[in-house]
Amino acid sequence: MSARLDWIGRPAQGPLLDDARVPGDKSISHRAMMLAAIAEGTTRVHGFLEGEDTRATAAIMQQLGVRIETPAAGERIVYGAGLTGLQGSASPLDCGNAGTGMRLLTGLLAGQSFDSTLTGDASLSRRPMQRVTVPLGDMGADITTRDGGLPPLRIRGGRPLHGIEYHPPMASAQVKSALLLAGLYAEGETVIREVHPTRDYTERMLEALGWPIRYEPGYACLRGGAWLHGGEVAVPGDFSSAAFPMLAALVVPGSRLLLRGVGLNPRRTGLLDVLRAMGADIRVRQPRNEAGEAVADLEVHHAPLHGIDVPTERVSDMIDEFPVLFVAAACAQGVTRVRGAAELRVKESDRIAAMSRGLRTLGVHVEETDDGADITGRPQAGFLGGDIDSHGDHRIAMSFAIAAARANAPVRIRDCAAVDTSYPGFLEQAVRWGLDLQVAGGSV
Ligand code: S3P
């Protein structure tokens, strides 16, 4: 990640009116690189996210001996090495800021014949990894961590793996996916049963590339010893990235933004339903199916919002969208209650703490709990100006960049470089929508 970078956001001077396309889905882009790398034959990936996280995963697959070409931005041709064709690397494999990259690769590398070391940046090096290393250990993997289960991870190769039935104690697609990837190399069946179903991209892509797998919401089951064939992967726009312009259009009076080609996998769109329950005017245009994924254009109009109790059973369907939801709640009439979201404390930052602190700086009343918060909106007064720490978390930075549009004075947002991990070009796009956002000490 580049040097420290602050932004200054100023009140919006008028409505946001634009027609935009958001970057490719991060979850799908990571999986495309990993699965194409161990497939037989060539895979063409369209709409690949050119973010730091997913490029780090692509670079790791290259470090493991896989040929990957970039004919154009957002396009990749991956020459699959086959299930057992990866080659070990003597140097550490750097996942950057990406929890998804590190956790999924841990599963994939546990089944290889060679040793690997996975490292990450300062934020990733503080994130818990036992959630994957413990169940992978139960499958026979040999993985050591730093004290407290933190990265770097040292994965010993050449260990025979066997399938297990696992009930993850937290809702996590990363945990499920890590075990399924190890399960490709395991003797017997790997079964995952979840209380709250999580995104199923690993299952869908394995199936599309020919691996026999049974799955339904909350359940996945596969056996080791099959093979994957290359194919075409079309990556839709990332719903989590679309959530930022969506929020901007909702909270700036008179706005209308059209967001094209957004992925609407039901395990990702909890925010859509929650915002609508708060009074949002979001219209789904041209719903279609693209390469097995639900995709549509979203037309978002400004609308007054009111607070609600966020249903706990929808939390995992909007787990990355809480920074956006917190800002929407701060613009809504009344109180919004969030519970059952303790996982937010172990994301790229402690998102409950970072959002609560930042919103209080802007004059919003927020009461934190262990697993959520009560946010009392100030729809009429608007926000105060102030100085916000994003804690180097991309989604916190982008959420406050939009909150600034509703402030009565400038808002400085510190440490925004991580936005490039998931949304390269965000600042330039935001300016095009009509936001007044600048690099501190310079202009766009
Ligand atoms: C992801 C799963 C989620 C999500 C992350 C991407 C994935 O993490 O927050 O941004 O691609 O599998 P958890 O598995 O920790 O919930």
Boltz pocket constraint, residues with backbone or C-beta under 6 A from the ligand:
constraints:
  - pocket:
      binder: B
      contacts: [[A, 26], [A, 27], [A, 28], [A, 100], [A, 171], [A, 172], [A, 173], [A, 174], [A, 175], [A, 177], [A, 199], [A, 319], [A, 320], [A, 343]]
      max_distance: 6.0
